[in-house]
Amino acid sequence: MKKKIKNSVGKRFKVTKNGKVMFSHQYKAHLKINKSGSRLRRQKEPGQLKGRFARKIKQILGAA
C-alpha cells in the first residue's frame, strides 16, 4: 500500500537529488517596505534543513 504523506509537508519542503532538504523562507510576501533589501535578498534563497529535523522531514516525505 502506498504511504500517504502530509500535504502540508509536501508543499513546504523539497528533497533534492543529493538528499538535502530545502525550504522557502517566510515573511517575504508583503509589507516589504519595512524590510531591508539585504533581508529580502537573503530570503529569496532557499534554506537548507540540517540535523534531526531534516531526517524527520525526509521520513515523512518517504525519501529516507
C-alpha positions as CSV (number, residue, x, y, z in Angstrom):
1,M,0.0,0.0,0.0
2,K,1.3,3.4,-0.9
3,K,2.2,5.6,2.1
4,K,0.4,8.9,2.2
5,I,2.4,12.0,3.1
6,K,1.2,15.1,4.8
7,N,0.1,17.6,2.2
8,S,1.4,20.5,4.3
9,V,4.9,19.0,4.5
10,G,4.9,18.2,0.8
11,K,4.2,21.8,-0.1
12,R,6.7,23.3,2.3
13,F,9.8,21.1,1.8
14,K,11.6,19.6,-1.2
15,V,14.2,16.9,-1.1
16,T,17.0,17.3,-3.7
17,K,18.7,14.6,-5.7
18,N,21.5,14.5,-3.3
19,G,19.2,14.2,-0.3
20,K,19.2,17.8,1.0
21,V,16.0,19.1,2.5
22,M,15.3,22.6,1.2
23,F,12.6,25.1,2.2
24,S,11.4,28.5,1.2
25,H,11.9,31.4,3.7
26,Q,8.8,33.0,5.2
27,Y,7.9,36.7,5.7
28,K,8.7,37.8,2.2
29,A,5.4,38.2,0.5
30,H,4.1,41.6,1.6
31,L,4.9,44.6,3.8
32,K,8.3,44.7,2.0
33,I,8.8,48.4,2.6
34,N,9.6,47.8,6.2
35,K,12.2,45.1,5.4
36,S,15.7,45.9,4.4
37,G,17.0,45.0,0.9
38,S,19.6,42.6,2.3
39,R,17.0,40.8,4.3
40,L,14.7,40.3,1.3
41,R,17.7,39.1,-0.8
42,R,18.6,36.6,1.9
43,Q,15.0,35.3,2.0
44,K,14.9,34.7,-1.8
45,E,17.5,31.9,-1.5
46,P,16.1,28.6,-0.4
47,G,17.2,27.4,3.1
48,Q,18.6,24.0,3.9
49,L,17.4,22.0,6.9
50,K,20.0,20.1,8.8
51,G,20.2,17.6,11.6
52,R,17.4,15.6,13.2
53,F,14.6,17.7,11.9
54,A,15.8,17.2,8.3
55,R,15.8,13.4,8.9
56,K,12.2,13.6,10.3
57,I,11.0,15.6,7.2
58,K,12.6,13.0,4.9
59,Q,10.9,10.2,6.7
60,I,7.5,12.0,6.4
61,L,8.1,12.6,2.7
62,G,9.1,9.0,2.2
63,A,12.6,10.0,0.9
64,A,14.6,8.4,3.7
